[in-house]
């Protein structure tokens, strides 16, 4: 029985593998190109072709040829034999032969290679599919899919973490910008209030000065009254008119100065109010917690308080009031300042 197994003829697959081994065992430079032996007559120009043929035969040796019928394997083996024969012709070339003979032998290798491809390529598709373990491939694909899903989940978690961090950074920046903006606007209103306070102080002095001069002029007009002569006398009438015009001009300037003073005091009070509103509304917003509606109402009221019309009681309802009313307001302010 053992002798029968040992004496069994080789299969077509064995013959194919043997022939492929004869090709792949060749050394391109030493066995085929032989630049050191042939010099200018070497097969240097065909070196890339020789390498390609040997690599192709090495790939053919890795396929599962027993999966095919023997006649198909034999047809491929015959073409590999032609490649072996062509390479043997290249190895048999000597320097005594012509360059044309060298090129012919290189062309024989190319022709044998192309014939091998024509015979083997239609079979490689089946061999590739047959050699695939579907179960193993499915398991590998599932493993790759699980790894990809895990990496995607990890990436999503990282993105969410970065998103949350970015939102916190943006919120911090917005809060800092809002506080800086509030501080800037409050400082603007503070400076405006200081200007109007200084202006009100100056106009208060002017109003008092003009009022004193007007009162002094009125006293002089009374004490220097011309008692001689008839009232209808033209000279006396002229004196009366002159005194009346003088007093009217004094009262006009006094009234105007008082109005400017009251307007400046009003604007100073309004800007102080706006400064206080901007500096305190942040505390009310933070005290509202997470209640958006309350925050919106606080912001609306703060904006209304800062930029709306704020009554101060300085202007009154009638800007063109009488002289006594104006002087009473000025006198009251003087008393409060003292």
Wavefront OBJ file of the C-alpha trace (Angstrom):
o trace
v 0.000 0.000 0.000
v 2.833 2.323 0.834
v 4.567 1.533 -2.418
v 1.397 2.343 -4.363
v 1.176 5.795 -2.742
v 4.829 6.558 -3.381
v 4.613 5.475 -7.013
v 1.421 7.502 -7.716
v 1.949 9.983 -10.550
v 2.016 13.679 -9.600
v -1.186 15.614 -10.079
v -1.571 18.543 -12.415
v -1.476 20.847 -9.398
v 1.858 19.362 -8.350
v 3.254 19.853 -11.857
v 1.983 23.447 -11.913
v 3.542 24.236 -8.525
v 6.835 22.681 -9.656
v 6.950 24.802 -12.778
v 6.019 27.953 -10.856
v 8.815 27.176 -8.417
v 11.281 26.956 -11.330
v 10.280 30.490 -12.324
v 10.166 32.075 -8.866
v 13.528 30.574 -7.869
v 15.318 32.560 -10.570
v 17.461 35.537 -9.572
v 16.726 38.430 -11.901
v 20.191 39.969 -11.896
v 22.390 36.867 -11.734
v 20.335 34.401 -13.802
v 18.649 36.642 -16.369
v 20.058 40.168 -16.748
v 23.722 39.147 -16.159
v 25.159 42.627 -16.573
v 28.500 41.524 -15.116
v 28.899 38.793 -17.740
v 27.284 40.252 -20.836
v 28.195 43.926 -20.410
v 26.439 46.008 -23.080
v 24.717 42.877 -24.379
v 22.933 42.227 -21.079
v 19.155 42.131 -20.677
v 19.160 45.326 -18.614
v 16.377 46.843 -20.712
v 14.132 43.830 -19.950
v 14.781 43.731 -16.196
v 11.350 45.228 -15.295
v 9.621 42.627 -17.496
v 11.485 39.747 -15.868
v 10.588 41.001 -12.360
v 6.933 41.341 -13.311
v 6.775 37.787 -14.683
v 8.413 36.302 -11.593
v 6.097 38.231 -9.223
v 3.063 37.107 -11.223
v 4.105 33.465 -10.980
v 4.661 33.882 -7.249
v 1.082 35.141 -6.888
v -0.240 32.197 -8.927
v 1.457 29.773 -6.551
v -0.680 31.072 -3.639
v -4.053 30.078 -5.185
v -6.004 26.910 -4.400
v -5.496 25.120 -7.726
v -6.874 21.735 -6.561
v -10.315 23.391 -6.582
v -10.189 23.310 -10.432
v -10.461 20.387 -12.808
v -7.197 18.893 -13.998
v -7.652 19.970 -17.661
v -7.912 23.615 -16.578
v -4.875 23.341 -14.339
v -2.951 21.614 -17.145
v -3.662 24.478 -19.553
v -2.187 26.941 -17.052
v 0.753 24.636 -16.382
v 1.494 24.427 -20.118
v 1.642 28.220 -20.306
v 3.952 28.347 -17.264
v 6.153 25.779 -19.067
v 6.360 28.179 -22.010
v 7.537 30.890 -19.602
v 10.148 28.515 -18.189
v 11.331 27.692 -21.725
v 11.558 31.405 -22.610
v 13.624 32.096 -19.501
v 15.896 29.170 -20.344
v 16.478 30.759 -23.746
v 17.433 34.009 -21.999
v 19.848 32.146 -19.753
v 21.364 30.391 -22.772
v 22.165 33.664 -24.504
v 25.910 34.385 -24.824
v 27.883 37.448 -25.773
v 28.858 35.848 -29.087
v 25.265 36.083 -30.297
v 23.807 39.197 -31.892
v 21.753 41.893 -30.227
v 18.840 40.965 -32.452
v 18.880 37.464 -31.056
v 18.888 38.940 -27.539
v 15.847 41.111 -28.279
v 14.057 38.136 -29.858
v 14.520 36.073 -26.707
v 13.205 38.940 -24.572
v 10.147 39.151 -26.841
v 9.603 35.415 -26.369
v 9.421 35.973 -22.602
v 6.844 38.732 -23.116
v 4.761 36.582 -25.472
v 4.826 33.623 -23.057
v 3.841 35.947 -20.186
v 0.890 37.366 -22.101
v -0.294 33.874 -23.046
v -0.094 32.834 -19.388
v -2.194 35.802 -18.336
v -4.793 35.066 -21.004
v -5.143 31.502 -19.708
v -4.976 32.204 -15.960
v -6.973 35.417 -15.518
v -10.423 33.848 -16.234
v -9.719 31.246 -13.552
v -8.404 33.592 -10.865
v -11.834 35.077 -10.172
v -13.279 31.684 -9.273
v -10.210 30.733 -7.258
v -10.360 34.011 -5.315
v -14.051 33.511 -4.473
v -13.506 29.839 -3.633
v -10.647 30.641 -1.270
v -12.740 33.076 0.734
v -14.124 31.820 4.035
v -17.459 33.587 4.189
v -17.942 32.899 7.878
v -14.509 34.215 8.744
v -15.034 37.238 6.542
v -18.402 37.924 8.158
v -16.832 37.681 11.603
v -14.023 39.983 10.546
v -16.486 42.471 9.096
v -18.542 42.362 12.283
v -15.414 42.928 14.325
v -14.404 45.869 12.162
v -17.956 47.239 12.359
v -17.963 46.962 16.144
v -14.615 48.701 16.356
v -15.835 51.452 14.037
v -19.029 51.830 16.085
v -17.033 51.990 19.314
v -14.682 54.579 17.862
v -17.651 56.568 16.543
v -19.288 56.529 19.985
v -16.029 57.592 21.584
v -15.624 60.361 19.042
v -19.225 61.474 19.623
v -18.668 61.581 23.378
v -15.510 63.596 22.870
v -17.349 65.954 20.531
v -20.151 66.372 23.070
v -17.597 67.069 25.793
v -15.818 69.588 23.583
v -19.166 71.119 22.658
v -20.096 71.522 26.310
v -16.700 73.009 27.069
v -17.013 75.354 24.089
v -20.470 76.441 25.251
v -19.117 77.159 28.721
v -16.236 79.127 27.235
v -18.609 81.086 25.006
v -20.914 81.750 27.948
v -17.953 82.942 30.015
v -16.806 85.193 27.179
v -20.304 86.551 26.698
v -20.660 87.175 30.411
v -17.289 88.901 30.554
v -18.168 90.941 27.480
v -21.542 91.844 28.981
v -19.951 92.905 32.248
v -17.323 94.892 30.372
v -20.040 96.497 28.251
v -22.144 97.311 31.303
v -19.134 98.771 33.090
v -18.254 100.837 30.025
v -21.795 102.184 29.620
v -22.106 102.897 33.324
v -18.831 104.809 33.234
v -20.107 106.748 30.215
v -23.219 107.793 32.146
v -21.079 108.658 35.172
v -18.925 111.019 33.129
v -22.022 112.573 31.562
v -23.523 113.079 35.022
v -20.343 114.806 36.202
v -20.426 117.144 33.200
v -24.047 118.054 33.765
v -23.472 118.531 37.508
v -20.639 120.924 36.788
v -22.774 122.681 34.174
v -25.686 122.940 36.644
v -23.373 124.400 39.268
v -22.064 126.985 36.815
v -25.573 127.950 35.655
v -26.704 128.178 39.278
v -24.019 130.772 39.904
v -25.001 132.594 36.700
v -28.703 132.517 37.643
v -28.012 133.874 41.126
v -25.717 136.541 39.738
v -28.138 137.668 37.054
v -31.015 137.554 39.565
v -29.089 139.687 42.040
v -28.243 142.215 39.338
v -31.864 142.302 38.200
v -33.075 142.819 41.785
v -30.499 145.532 42.343
v -31.604 147.214 39.111
v -35.237 147.026 40.280
v -34.314 148.658 43.612
v -32.475 151.432 41.827
v -35.402 151.932 39.473
v -37.728 152.426 42.439
v -35.432 154.599 44.519
v -34.528 156.805 41.583
v -38.157 157.353 40.616
v -38.742 160.810 39.086
v -41.539 162.389 41.169
v -41.633 165.846 39.580
v -43.822 166.540 36.624
v -46.923 165.071 35.133
v -47.044 161.350 34.376
v -48.089 162.174 30.869
v -45.027 164.148 30.361
v -42.961 162.672 27.542
v -39.683 162.765 29.447
v -41.156 160.878 32.396
v -42.710 158.300 30.047
v -39.370 157.712 28.411
v -37.738 157.093 31.803
v -40.460 154.615 32.762
v -40.121 152.734 29.492
v -36.349 152.581 29.835
v -36.640 151.166 33.366
v -39.264 148.656 32.249
v -37.084 147.422 29.352
v -34.086 147.129 31.669
v -36.067 145.075 34.194
v -37.597 142.908 31.408
v -34.151 142.097 30.004
v -32.882 141.200 33.462
v -35.886 138.988 34.134
v -35.465 137.296 30.715
v -31.801 136.426 31.346
v -32.591 135.301 34.882
v -35.396 133.046 33.622
v -33.248 131.587 30.831
v -30.335 130.903 33.145
v -32.691 129.221 35.621
v -34.109 126.998 32.881
v -30.646 125.912 31.754
v -29.706 125.224 35.363
v -32.783 123.088 35.926
v -32.210 121.218 32.642
v -28.576 120.488 33.571
v -29.625 119.315 37.037
v -32.291 117.114 35.450
v -29.798 115.554 33.007
v -27.268 114.998 35.807
v -29.899 113.192 37.881
v -31.028 111.103 34.868
v -27.467 109.985 34.059
v -26.828 109.140 37.714
v -29.984 107.068 37.656
v -28.838 105.273 34.488
v -25.438 104.572 36.030
v -27.047 103.077 39.137
v -29.439 100.989 37.005
v -26.616 99.486 34.935
v -24.428 98.774 37.940
v -27.175 96.993 39.887
v -29.202 95.094 37.286
v -26.565 92.267 37.076
v -27.282 91.388 40.723
v -31.005 91.116 39.994
v -30.365 88.932 36.914
v -28.134 86.542 38.836
v -30.661 86.418 41.669
v -33.331 85.216 39.242
v -31.558 81.871 38.843
v -32.457 79.850 35.742
v -35.899 81.387 35.262
v -35.672 82.799 31.735
v -38.951 84.712 31.941
v -37.911 86.512 35.109
v -34.516 87.329 33.615
v -36.122 88.747 30.487
v -38.454 90.895 32.575
v -35.552 92.152 34.678
v -33.519 92.983 31.580
v -36.512 94.764 30.049
v -37.120 96.814 33.174
v -33.397 97.583 33.517
v -33.247 98.794 29.910
v -36.439 100.782 30.472
v -34.997 102.344 33.616
v -31.646 103.123 31.983
v -32.868 104.519 28.661
v -36.457 105.519 29.298
v -37.811 108.907 30.390
v -37.098 109.334 34.092
v -39.029 112.085 35.929
v -36.887 114.023 38.364
v -39.259 116.824 39.412
v -36.754 119.428 38.240
v -38.414 120.377 34.945
v -42.025 120.370 36.081
v -45.077 120.279 33.859
v -44.862 123.901 32.658
v -41.461 124.961 31.377
v -42.612 128.530 30.901
v -43.751 129.095 34.512
v -43.744 132.429 36.242
v -40.756 134.211 37.661
v -41.722 133.551 41.251
v -41.971 129.807 40.566
v -38.523 129.807 38.976
v -36.981 131.844 41.755
v -38.655 129.579 44.313
v -37.087 126.518 42.636
v -33.686 128.188 42.520
v -33.954 129.241 46.121
v -34.954 125.740 47.161
v -31.969 124.262 45.351
v -29.654 126.785 47.022
v -31.017 125.850 50.419
v -30.556 122.116 49.713
v -26.982 122.637 48.494
v -26.132 124.518 51.686
l 1 2 3 4 5 6 7 8 9 10 11 12 13 14 15 16 17 18 19 20 21 22 23 24 25 26 27 28 29 30 31 32 33 34 35 36 37 38 39 40 41 42 43 44 45 46 47 48 49 50 51 52 53 54 55 56 57 58 59 60 61 62 63 64 65 66 67 68 69 70 71 72 73 74 75 76 77 78 79 80 81 82 83 84 85 86 87 88 89 90 91 92 93 94 95 96 97 98 99 100 101 102 103 104 105 106 107 108 109 110 111 112 113 114 115 116 117 118 119 120 121 122 123 124 125 126 127 128 129 130 131 132 133 134 135 136 137 138 139 140 141 142 143 144 145 146 147 148 149 150 151 152 153 154 155 156 157 158 159 160 161 162 163 164 165 166 167 168 169 170 171 172 173 174 175 176 177 178 179 180 181 182 183 184 185 186 187 188 189 190 191 192 193 194 195 196 197 198 199 200 201 202 203 204 205 206 207 208 209 210 211 212 213 214 215 216 217 218 219 220 221 222 223 224 225 226 227 228 229 230 231 232 233 234 235 236 237 238 239 240 241 242 243 244 245 246 247 248 249 250 251 252 253 254 255 256 257 258 259 260 261 262 263 264 265 266 267 268 269 270 271 272 273 274 275 276 277 278 279 280 281 282 283 284 285 286 287 288 289 290 291 292 293 294 295 296 297 298 299 300 301 302 303 304 305 306 307 308 309 310 311 312 313 314 315 316 317 318 319 320 321 322 323 324 325 326 327 328 329 330 331 332 333 334 335 336 337 338
